[in-house]
């Protein structure tokens, strides 16, 4: 069977001595730029006149040159194919000598610290790749924070609910002119209002909500709407959540790191010209502390007095284990200055890529415009599936189940930190979330410890990757969202050995 060959060739005149050279250069260019992809079959040389416009001898000569240089491979009895791995040619120098092509990109995104911040789940390259003696084999033991155990999600229930919603969409298809083109699916926004009122004491209306593609897009939309490049000062918790601060930095904000202690953000250290203040008041990321009522009042008063706004990241507020319920910062009294960001990535699945902003009414129109510039609206079928999942009570059931499971993991972790790891680590008190932070008691080299663990296939983060300013505390962060009890015991045992060493 003849291959499809739709590569336009501009060859020299028939019989010209340049026809071989011309065909070679054009086929090579088509391979390098991807028009002839890896595995593509080239026309047979016996049909070269019809496909390539040259004689069979010329085609054989060109194919042999490409074969010798590694651009094609010959399969006996089958034909000639583009190689899977082609030689890499050096990038062409710019005509004006301005340097490599990336000089045309936004320099912000080329900075190494920005790349690291946006990929903070990834582990840095290890100093040594040789596995430690008795190294753990099998699936990784993953203590990284902000991960969920997707194996426990009720996919069968979500599939059934989504199918029912899709049948409704068949009868009345959505379009760009539907409500989805503005703030998000109305049924989803209504379901969100009921969910966060019950779980987080956030009272709002469906019209106060903008649906986003996860919390990360929420931060990006807020940064676009609230930051004037080169002017707006944004105060961030330090240590804090790297992808959040990158969104504001990318918008041109002046970032100012502010310290965190046992009461949360140190409001007295806020710069007087702060226009935006980013906080995780219920379960600070990554230390886990909750902001005291005294600090909460002071923060809202600061925002009103200075004309600033507050971005509240409530990333895992559904999971409370001890103490009395703690309201979100965005109460009715603070609704005019607080933008509340929530997500379904922790209570459902990160792969859904759904989050939301509860915004003051004076800002919502601008946020919708910024969202429309990005992607107009989130996937309508996904929004409808999540709306049905919440409305039928499945989210509440799933959260209760996961809260009980996470509590078991948390208790085992805290017991190990107290009994087995006490000489080296002291857990920082917290009552919410899916991770526990532990401060170092001495001067152990925790970076070396985590590198040793990584060679044993145990993933664990230190505080260091979460600081923007000078690091003031050292410690480890134990996420228990994606590690079961047997894995946790094994990983903590490996940690004790590494600390002893």
Secondary structure, 3 states (H helix, E strand, C coil): CCCCCCCCCCCCCCCCCCHHHHHHHHHHHHHHCCCCCCCCECCCHHHHHHHCCCCHHHHHHHHHHHHHCCCEEEECCCEEEECCCCCCCCCCCCCCCCCCHHHHCCHHHHCHHHHHHHCCCCCCCCCCCCCCCCCCCCCCEECCCCCCCHHHCCHHHHHHHHHHHHHHHHHCCCCCCCHHHCCCCHHHHHHHHHHHHHHHCCCCCHHHEEEECHHHHHHHHHHHHHCCCCCCEEEEEECCCHHHHHHHHHCCCEEEEEEEECCEECHHHCCCCEEEEEECCCCCCCCCCCCCHHHHHHHHHHHHHHCCEEEEECCCCCCECCCCCCCCCCCHHHCCCEEEEEECCCCCCHHHCCEEEECCHHHHHHHHHHHHHHCCCCCHHHHHHHHHHHHCCHHHHHHHHHHHHHHHHHHHHHHHHHHCCCCCEEECCCCECCEEEEEECCCCCHHHHHHHHHHCCEECEEHHHHCCCCCCCCEEEEECCCCCHHHHHHHHHHHHHHHHC
